[in-house]
Amino acid sequence: MPTLVLASQSPARLKTLRAAGVEPTVIVSGVDEEQLDGLPPAELALQLAELKCAAVAGRDDLPADALVLGCDSVLELAGRALGKPGSPEEATRRWQEMRGRSGVLLTGHALTDTATGKTVSATAATVVHFAEVSDAEIAAYVATGEPLVVAGAFTIDGLGGAFVTGVEGDHHNVVGLSLPLLRDLLAELGHSWTELWG
């Protein structure tokens, strides 16, 4: 049975995999997400995922049969890529712009089979509809700190869930990892999703 290595420190991605019956080994990539700039949103998400995957797949302390998964998410709003806001002021500005609108949550996925050296990658896209939240709700949400550390300044599986009125597409992708896409990538490498069940 191959070992899935998650090249991400995201607790939401880890929780998503565990809920689906997969217990990955977590190795944080340490990739600087600010190193790529000026790319279209979908390309940015994919290239960052590939960088994270490559950083971990290149280590010499991995199991021989490791499958290394790198992911990165950005929110595309009005053609711009929005990653983690980083400051309360930026998170507030983002929410004032996002409320009552829709964006596309893009998650790049890159998967390397260390036994063969082969890598496959793809991006999943999910449309997210945001509620018409008030200034007071935005201030209270930003004060929790949650939107500062997540792509697009929101979560669907946390405190921000009440501010998302609907999604079109894979809801797991909004959390940061598309399980159906991961299943497809595994198949491209000659593996079955059910092999990963512990």
C-alpha positions as CSV (number, residue, x, y, z in Angstrom):
1,M,0.0,0.0,0.0
2,P,1.5,3.3,-1.0
3,T,2.0,6.1,1.6
4,L,0.4,9.4,0.8
5,V,2.6,12.3,1.9
6,L,0.7,15.6,2.3
7,A,3.1,18.5,1.5
8,S,1.0,21.0,3.4
9,Q,0.6,22.4,6.9
10,S,-3.2,23.0,6.3
11,P,-5.2,21.4,9.1
12,A,-8.3,21.6,6.8
13,R,-6.6,19.5,4.1
14,L,-5.5,16.9,6.7
15,K,-9.0,16.8,8.2
16,T,-10.5,16.3,4.7
17,L,-8.3,13.3,4.0
18,R,-8.8,11.7,7.4
19,A,-12.6,12.1,7.0
20,A,-12.3,10.2,3.7
21,G,-10.4,7.3,5.3
22,V,-6.9,8.4,4.4
23,E,-4.2,8.9,7.0
24,P,-1.3,10.8,5.3
25,T,2.1,11.6,6.5
26,V,2.5,15.4,6.8
27,I,5.7,17.0,5.6
28,V,5.5,20.8,5.3
29,S,7.1,22.0,2.1
30,G,8.5,25.3,3.3
31,V,7.9,26.9,-0.1
32,D,7.6,30.7,-0.1
33,E,4.2,31.3,-1.6
34,E,5.2,34.9,-2.4
35,Q,7.9,33.9,-4.9
36,L,5.4,33.7,-7.8
37,D,3.7,36.9,-8.9
38,G,1.8,38.2,-11.8
39,L,0.4,34.9,-13.0
40,P,-3.2,34.2,-13.9
41,P,-5.0,32.8,-10.8
42,A,-5.4,29.2,-12.1
43,E,-1.8,29.1,-13.2
44,L,-0.6,30.5,-9.9
45,A,-2.4,27.9,-7.9
46,L,-1.1,25.1,-10.1
47,Q,2.5,26.3,-10.1
48,L,2.6,26.8,-6.3
49,A,1.2,23.2,-5.8
50,E,3.9,21.9,-8.1
51,L,6.6,23.7,-6.2
52,K,5.4,22.4,-2.9
53,C,5.1,18.8,-4.3
54,A,8.6,19.0,-5.8
55,A,10.1,20.4,-2.6
56,V,8.9,17.4,-0.6
57,A,9.3,14.7,-3.3
58,G,13.0,15.7,-3.6
59,R,13.8,14.7,0.0
60,D,15.7,11.6,0.7
61,D,13.9,10.5,3.9
62,L,10.6,9.5,2.2
63,P,9.2,6.0,2.0
64,A,10.2,4.2,-1.2
65,D,6.5,4.0,-2.3
66,A,5.5,7.6,-1.3
67,L,2.9,9.5,-3.2
68,V,3.6,13.2,-2.6
69,L,0.6,15.6,-2.8
70,G,1.1,19.4,-3.0
71,C,-1.8,21.8,-3.0
72,D,-2.3,25.5,-3.2
73,S,-5.5,27.5,-3.2
74,V,-6.4,31.0,-4.4
75,L,-9.7,32.8,-4.8
76,E,-10.3,34.4,-8.2
77,L,-12.4,37.5,-7.8
78,A,-12.9,39.9,-10.8
79,G,-9.9,38.2,-12.5
80,R,-7.5,38.8,-9.6
81,A,-5.9,36.0,-7.5
82,L,-6.5,36.5,-3.8
83,G,-4.3,34.4,-1.5
84,K,-4.0,34.8,2.3
85,P,-4.7,38.4,3.2
86,G,-2.0,38.6,6.0
87,S,-3.4,41.6,7.8
88,P,-6.7,42.6,9.4
89,E,-7.0,45.6,7.2
90,E,-6.5,43.6,4.0
91,A,-9.0,40.9,5.2
92,T,-11.6,43.7,5.9
93,R,-11.1,45.2,2.4
94,R,-11.4,41.8,0.8
95,W,-14.7,41.1,2.6
96,Q,-16.1,44.5,1.7
97,E,-15.3,43.6,-1.9
98,M,-16.5,40.0,-1.8
99,R,-19.8,40.4,0.0
100,G,-22.9,39.8,-2.1
101,R,-20.7,38.6,-5.0
102,S,-19.3,35.3,-6.3
103,G,-15.7,34.1,-6.8
104,V,-14.0,31.0,-8.0
105,L,-11.9,29.0,-5.5
106,L,-9.0,27.5,-7.5
107,T,-6.9,24.7,-6.0
108,G,-3.8,23.4,-7.7
109,H,-3.0,19.7,-7.1
110,A,0.3,18.1,-7.9
111,L,1.0,14.4,-7.2
112,T,4.4,12.7,-7.6
113,D,4.9,8.9,-7.4
114,T,8.4,8.6,-5.9
115,A,8.7,5.0,-7.1
116,T,8.5,6.1,-10.8
117,G,9.4,9.8,-10.6
118,K,6.2,10.6,-12.5
119,T,4.2,13.7,-11.6
120,V,0.7,14.6,-12.6
121,S,-1.1,17.9,-11.9
122,A,-4.4,19.7,-12.4
123,T,-6.5,22.5,-11.0
124,A,-10.0,22.2,-9.5
125,A,-12.4,25.2,-9.6
126,T,-15.5,25.8,-7.5
127,V,-17.8,28.8,-7.7
128,V,-18.4,30.3,-4.2
129,H,-21.3,32.7,-3.5
130,F,-20.8,35.1,-0.6
131,A,-23.6,36.5,1.7
132,E,-24.3,40.2,1.9
133,V,-22.6,40.5,5.2
134,S,-22.6,43.7,7.3
135,D,-19.7,45.8,8.3
136,A,-20.2,44.6,11.9
137,E,-20.1,40.9,10.8
138,I,-16.9,41.5,8.8
139,A,-15.3,43.2,11.8
140,A,-16.3,40.4,14.1
141,Y,-15.0,37.8,11.7
142,V,-11.7,39.5,11.0
143,A,-11.2,39.9,14.8
144,T,-11.3,36.1,15.2
145,G,-8.1,35.9,13.1
146,E,-9.4,33.0,11.0
147,P,-9.6,34.9,7.6
148,L,-6.0,36.1,7.9
149,V,-4.4,32.7,7.3
150,V,-6.6,31.2,4.6
151,A,-6.8,31.7,0.8
152,G,-9.6,34.1,-0.1
153,A,-10.0,35.3,3.6
154,F,-12.7,32.7,4.3
155,T,-13.4,29.2,5.3
156,I,-16.5,27.1,4.5
157,D,-15.7,24.5,7.2
158,G,-15.1,27.0,10.0
159,L,-16.4,30.3,11.4
160,G,-16.8,31.7,7.8
161,G,-19.3,29.0,6.8
162,A,-22.3,31.1,7.6
163,F,-21.1,33.8,5.2
164,V,-21.1,31.4,2.2
165,T,-24.6,31.0,0.7
166,G,-23.7,28.3,-1.8
167,V,-21.1,26.6,-4.0
168,E,-21.2,25.2,-7.5
169,G,-18.8,22.3,-7.9
170,D,-16.8,20.2,-5.4
171,H,-17.2,21.6,-1.9
172,H,-14.1,19.7,-0.7
173,N,-12.1,21.9,-3.1
174,V,-13.2,25.0,-1.2
175,V,-11.6,23.5,1.9
176,G,-8.4,23.1,-0.2
177,L,-8.3,19.6,-1.6
178,S,-10.6,18.1,-4.2
179,L,-11.1,14.4,-3.4
180,P,-12.6,13.6,-6.9
181,L,-9.6,15.3,-8.6
182,L,-7.1,13.5,-6.3
183,R,-8.8,10.2,-7.2
184,D,-8.3,11.0,-10.9
185,L,-4.7,11.9,-10.4
186,L,-4.0,8.7,-8.6
187,A,-5.6,6.8,-11.5
188,E,-3.3,8.6,-13.9
189,L,-0.3,7.2,-11.9
190,G,-1.7,3.7,-11.9
191,H,-3.1,3.8,-8.3
192,S,-6.5,3.3,-6.9
193,W,-8.1,5.7,-4.4
194,T,-9.2,2.8,-2.3
195,E,-5.5,1.7,-1.9
196,L,-5.1,4.7,0.4
197,W,-7.8,3.6,2.8
198,G,-6.1,2.7,6.1
